[in-house]
Amino acid sequence: MIIPRRKLNLWERLYLPAVIGGFKVTLRHFFKKKVTMQYPEERWVVPEGYRGAPYLVKNQEGRTKCVSCQLCEFVCPPKAIRITPPGPGGAPEAGNVEKAPKQFEINMLRCIFCGYCQEVCPEEAIFLMKDYSLTSASRAEMIYDKEKLLALGGVHQDKIGKWKKKAQEACDQGMVP
C-alpha cells in the first residue's frame, strides 16, 4: 500500500515557519521569571505534613525518652532501625524511663521516611524533622547512632505525656465516662 504525499509549497520548503516558531518559544522563555534556586543559600519551603528524617528526642530533664520497646524496629519496612536493649541487669535510668537502649542506630541510607516509627512510638521518643538535606562523605557517616540522633533531635518541651494527652482527648470527646 502506497500513500501519496502532497508536494510542499515554497513557504514550507524554506522551513521559515519552523524557524520562526522556534524563535517565538526561545523569546518567550528568555523573558520569563527565572526559577533556578541557589541551593545552599536558598532552601525550599517544606509543606505541612512533610516526613523528613527521624530523630530521637530528650525530655525536659535531658534524658532520652526511648524505653527500648523496639516497636519502631519491628514496624520499619526497610529494617533501617537497630536497637540493642540494655539486657538483664542493665542499669535503668532515673525517671519514667524503664530501660534506655544500649544502642540505637538508624541507617539513613535505608530509611524511606515513611513515618511509621514516629506513629508507633508509645513514648513520643522519635520525631520526623523537616530536614531534606542529608549528606556525608562516606556510607559509614550515614548510620546515625544514639548520640547523634539525640543531638539532632534536641529536647522535647511537651510536659504532658502522650498517654495523658490521649486520655484527655478521649474525655473531651465523651468516649470515657
C-alpha positions as CSV (number, residue, x, y, z in Angstrom):
1,M,0.0,0.0,0.0
2,I,1.5,3.3,-1.1
3,I,0.4,6.5,0.5
4,P,0.8,9.5,-1.8
5,R,2.3,12.6,-0.2
6,R,1.4,16.1,-1.1
7,K,4.0,18.4,-2.5
8,L,5.4,21.1,-0.3
9,N,4.9,24.7,-1.4
10,L,7.7,27.2,-1.4
11,W,7.0,28.7,2.0
12,E,7.1,25.2,3.6
13,R,10.2,24.2,1.8
14,L,12.1,27.2,3.2
15,Y,11.5,25.9,6.8
16,L,10.8,29.5,7.8
17,P,7.6,28.7,9.8
18,A,9.5,26.2,11.9
19,V,12.4,28.6,12.5
20,I,10.1,31.5,13.4
21,G,8.2,29.1,15.8
22,G,11.4,28.2,17.5
23,F,12.4,31.8,17.9
24,K,9.0,32.5,19.5
25,V,9.5,29.8,22.0
26,T,13.0,31.0,22.8
27,L,11.9,34.6,23.3
28,R,9.0,33.5,25.5
29,H,11.4,31.6,27.8
30,F,14.0,34.4,27.7
31,F,11.7,36.9,29.3
32,K,10.1,34.6,31.9
33,K,11.0,34.9,35.5
34,K,14.0,32.7,36.5
35,V,13.2,29.6,38.6
36,T,16.7,28.5,39.4
37,M,17.3,28.2,43.1
38,Q,20.7,29.0,44.6
39,Y,20.6,25.9,46.8
40,P,22.8,26.3,49.8
41,E,21.7,29.9,50.3
42,E,18.1,29.4,49.3
43,R,16.0,26.5,50.6
44,W,12.7,25.0,49.7
45,V,9.7,25.8,52.0
46,V,8.8,22.5,53.4
47,P,5.0,21.9,53.3
48,E,3.0,20.9,56.4
49,G,2.9,17.1,56.8
50,Y,6.3,16.6,55.3
51,R,8.0,13.5,56.6
52,G,11.7,14.1,57.0
53,A,14.5,12.2,58.8
54,P,13.7,10.5,62.1
55,Y,15.5,11.7,65.2
56,L,15.4,10.9,68.9
57,V,14.4,13.5,71.5
58,K,15.1,14.0,75.1
59,N,12.7,15.1,77.9
60,Q,13.0,18.3,79.9
61,E,15.4,16.6,82.3
62,G,17.8,15.8,79.5
63,R,17.2,12.0,79.5
64,T,16.3,10.0,76.4
65,K,12.6,9.3,76.1
66,C,13.2,5.9,74.4
67,V,12.3,2.9,76.6
68,S,13.8,0.4,74.2
69,C,10.4,-1.2,73.4
70,Q,11.7,-2.0,69.9
71,L,8.3,-1.3,68.2
72,C,9.9,1.1,65.8
73,E,12.5,-1.6,64.8
74,F,9.7,-4.1,64.2
75,V,7.5,-1.8,62.2
76,C,10.3,-0.3,60.0
77,P,9.7,-1.6,56.4
78,P,13.3,-1.5,55.2
79,K,14.7,-2.5,58.6
80,A,16.7,0.7,58.9
81,I,16.4,0.9,62.7
82,R,18.5,-1.3,65.0
83,I,18.0,-1.2,68.8
84,T,20.1,-3.1,71.4
85,P,18.2,-3.3,74.7
86,P,20.2,-3.0,77.9
87,G,19.7,-6.7,78.7
88,P,19.2,-8.3,82.1
89,G,20.7,-6.4,84.9
90,G,21.1,-3.2,82.8
91,A,21.1,-0.1,84.9
92,P,17.8,1.7,84.3
93,E,17.8,5.5,84.0
94,A,16.0,7.6,86.6
95,G,12.6,9.0,86.0
96,N,9.8,7.3,83.9
97,V,12.2,5.5,81.6
98,E,12.1,1.8,82.4
99,K,15.1,0.9,80.3
100,A,17.1,3.0,78.0
101,P,18.6,1.4,74.9
102,K,22.2,0.4,75.0
103,Q,22.5,1.1,71.3
104,F,20.1,2.8,68.9
105,E,21.0,3.2,65.2
106,I,19.2,4.4,62.1
107,N,20.7,3.8,58.7
108,M,19.6,6.9,56.8
109,L,20.6,5.2,53.5
110,R,18.0,2.6,54.1
111,C,15.3,4.8,55.7
112,I,12.4,5.6,53.3
113,F,11.0,8.4,55.6
114,C,7.6,6.6,55.9
115,G,7.0,7.9,59.5
116,Y,5.9,4.5,60.9
117,C,8.5,4.8,63.6
118,Q,7.0,8.1,64.9
119,E,3.4,6.7,64.7
120,V,4.1,3.6,66.7
121,C,6.4,5.0,69.4
122,P,4.4,4.9,72.7
123,E,6.7,7.4,74.4
124,E,7.0,10.0,71.6
125,A,10.7,9.5,71.5
126,I,11.0,9.7,67.7
127,F,10.1,12.7,65.7
128,L,10.4,13.4,62.0
129,M,12.3,16.7,61.3
130,K,11.7,18.9,58.3
131,D,15.1,18.0,57.1
132,Y,15.7,17.0,53.4
133,S,19.4,17.6,53.1
134,L,21.3,14.5,54.4
135,T,24.8,14.5,53.1
136,S,28.0,12.8,54.1
137,A,31.4,11.9,52.7
138,S,31.0,8.1,53.4
139,R,28.4,5.5,53.9
140,A,29.5,4.9,57.5
141,E,28.6,8.5,58.4
142,M,25.0,7.9,57.3
143,I,24.5,5.4,60.1
144,Y,23.3,7.7,62.9
145,D,24.0,6.4,66.4
146,K,22.1,7.3,69.6
147,E,24.2,10.2,70.5
148,K,24.0,11.8,67.0
149,L,20.2,11.2,66.9
150,L,19.7,12.8,70.3
151,A,21.9,15.8,69.4
152,L,20.0,16.4,66.2
153,G,16.6,15.9,67.8
154,G,17.1,18.1,70.8
155,V,14.8,18.5,73.8
156,H,11.1,17.9,73.5
157,Q,9.3,20.6,75.5
158,D,5.9,18.9,75.9
159,K,5.3,18.4,79.7
160,I,2.2,16.3,79.2
161,G,2.9,12.6,78.2
162,K,1.4,11.0,75.2
163,W,-0.9,8.8,77.2
164,K,-2.2,11.7,79.3
165,K,-2.9,13.7,76.1
166,K,-4.8,10.7,74.6
167,A,-6.8,10.2,77.7
168,Q,-7.7,13.9,77.9
169,E,-8.7,13.9,74.2
170,A,-10.9,10.8,74.8
171,C,-12.6,12.6,77.8
172,D,-13.1,15.7,75.8
173,Q,-14.8,13.7,73.0
174,G,-17.0,11.9,75.6
175,M,-15.6,8.5,74.9
176,V,-14.7,7.8,78.5
177,P,-17.4,8.3,81.2
